[in-house]
Amino acid sequence: MPIPEAKLLPPPAGGRTYTGHQRVRWGDVDPGARLRLDGTARYLQDVSHEDTLDSGTARAGPWVVRRTVIDVIVPAVADEDLTLITFCGGLGARWADRRTSITGQRGARIEAMSLWIRISADTGRPTRLDPAFLDLYADFTGDRKVPASTTHPEPPADAPRRPWPLRATDLDPMNHVNNAATWEPVVDELARLNLRPRRAEVEYRAAIDPGDVVEIASARDDGGLRIWLEVEGRVRASALVHLRS
């Protein structure tokens, strides 16, 4: 079954945007000196957090990621200085679509989208977007509503599987595997199969916690690769990867 491509909206003509800057570090590149997907995910996470601090909305509660799409049009390379422009592309009752455009002084171009769900600091459950957030962003999303449901299929029963050991460095202050760290097994599986990504999408179904025994499964599909992270046979995260020809 062909892998669908999510549509990434252009920056808005008006409204709030936030611009961040990042130099590509050597710890974030592959043997070809190209920025890896997990490094890109970290930069997206950082500029998103910087935006919430700058806007004064950080104290309203934490966010968790449901889905991230990274479209590598021109790869960034080691030591390249990047400009990251991030903005809100759509809203739901308890979540927001964050678009980020990344360009570099050496020609890098990466487009990304993340669906973030607002979590109550008191209950740990999804909570409605607060008026302060809506005042900043709602007028500039064009009334675009975005769904938060997952769309990736289950893995085939005969898909090859292998262990993916967790490390202490994978965990974040919420005491589960950080969303950027979830991209690392995707990068590892692509390298193991000697494949290069053009566009990749990761969906997060449930948290991966300390002590979980994780397995990675993968299967080739029309024009791409599907990857799943499972705990006791249940999918916790999955990826769809479009490959470079």
N, C-alpha and C positions, 0 to 999 in steps of 0.2 A: 504494500500500500504506500503510495507516494507520501512524502513528508510535506505537510503544509507549511507555508511561510507566513509568520505574523506580520501585519502591516505596522510600520513605524512612522508616526506622524512627524511632520517638520516642526521646527520651533514656532511658537505663536507670534503673530504680528505685534501683539501687545501683551501686557501682563508681566507677572513676576518671573524672572529668570535669575539663576545664580551662576556665577562663573568661578571655577576653581582652577588651580594649576598643579601640575604633577610632573616630575621628571621620572622617566622610566628607569627603574633601578635594576641592577644586575641580578638581584635575587628574584626578579619577576619575569625573566626572559628564558627562552629555550636555548638549546645548543646553537641555533642559527641566529641568536641575539634578537629574536622576535618576542614581543610581549605575549605572555601566555594568557589563556582565558581566565585562570584563577587570579592572576595579577590584575587583569582588567576588572574582574568582579570586586577586588579589594578597592580599586580606585573609585568604582561606582559607589560602593558602600561609604567610602570616606567623603566624597563630594556630597552625597545625600545627607550625611550627618552634619557636615559643615553648613549646608543649607538650612537645616532645622535649627542649628545654633544661631545662625545669622538672622533668621526670621523670628526667633523667640518662641518657636513652637515645640522645642525639644522637651520641655517639662510636662507636656500634656500626656506623655506616656510613650513607651517603646513601640517600635514597629517590627514586624517580621515579614520576610519576603515569601510570597506565594510562587512567583514566576519571574525569571530574568531571561531576556533575549539579548544576545550580543552578536552584532553583524560586523564582521571584520572586512571592511572594504579595502583598505590599505593597512597592513600591519604596522604597528608602532615598533620601534627598535630601541635597543639599549642607549641610554643617555639622551633620548629625544625628549624635548620639553613639550608637554601636552597642555592644551586648554580644554577644560570640560565645562560645557554649558548645560545646566540641568533645569527642568521645568516640569510642571504638572500637565499630563496629557489627557487625563480623564478621572472621573470620580465614581465611587460607589458609596453605599451607606456607611461602610466601615473600612474602606480601602481607597487607595489612590494609585494611579498609574504615573510613574516617574520616568520621563524620557531624558536621556543624556546624549549629547553629541560631543565626540572627542576628536580633536584635530591636533596635528603636531607640526613643528617647524620643519620637519624633514618629509612631510607629506602624509603622515598617518591620518587615517579617517576611520573611525569606529562609531557605529550608531547602536544605542542600547535602550532597552525598556525594562523596568522592574515594576511589578505589582506589589505594593507594600500594604499590609494589613495593620491597622492601629490596634494595639493591645492595651487593655486596662491594667495599670500598675497595681490595682487592688485585687482584681479577680484573675488576672492572667488570661482572660478571654477577649475575643474581639469586641471592640466598643465603637460606638458611633463617632464619626469625625466631629470635632468640637467647632463651635462658631468661629473661634479665632483662626483656625485652619481654613475654613470655608471662606471667610472674609478675604484671606490672602489669595486663594486659588480659584474659587468656584466661578468667578466672573470671566475667567480667561480660558476655560476648558471647552467652550462652545457647547455646553450641556452634554458633552460626550460622556456616556455611561460605559463603564467597563465591567465585565463579569470577573468573578474571582474563582470560578469553578476550575477544576483540573481537567485536562483534555487528553493526556498521554495514555496509551493503552497499557495493559498488563504485559509482562514479559512472556514469551513463549515458554512452555514447560521444558523444552529441550535446549533452551539457550545456555551456552557454557557459562559457568559461574566460578568465581575464585574469591578468596578472602580479601577484605580490605581492612587491615588493622587500624584502629583509631589511635591518635596520639594526643597527648595533653595539649599540644599547640593547636589542635583543631577546635578547642572549646572556647566559647566567648563568655561574657559576663552573665548571660542567661543560662549558663551551664549546659549548653548543647552545642552540637557541631555548627560552627559559624557558616552562614550562607556562602561566603567566598571559599571556605575550605571545602565545601561540597563540590566545587568545580575541580578540585585536584584529582579525584579518581577519573573524572571525565578526560582531563588532560593526559593522565597516565594511560588510559585505555586507548586513546588516539595514538599516543607514541608507541605503545606496544604493537599496534596494528599498522604502524607507519602511515598514518592518515593525517591530513592537514584540514582543519576546519575553515569553512567560509562563514557560516552562521551557526550558532548553537543556542538552544533553549533549555533551561533547567526548570523543572517544576518541583516544588517542595510540598509533599503531602503531610508529613508529620516530622517532628523533631527526631534527630539521632542523638541519643543520650550517652553519657559516660557508661562504659560497661557493655554497651550493645555490641553484639557480634554481627558485623556487616559483611555482606557478600555483594560483589559487583557482577552483573550479568550484562551481556551485550548481544546484539544481533544486527547484521547488515540489512538495510532496507533500500528501496529505490532512491538512489542518489544520496544516501546518507547512512548514518549509524544511530541506533537506539541503545541507550544505556540505562540500567536500573540499579539502584542501591536498595538492598533488601535486608530486613532484620526479621529473623524467624519466618521467612517466606512472605513477608508483607512489604510492599514497596514504600520506602520513606522519601525517596527522591528519584527523579528520572530525567533523562536528557534526550533531546532530538538534535542531531548534528548534521548539517548540510556540509558536504565535503568539497574541497577544491579539486577541479579536474586536472 
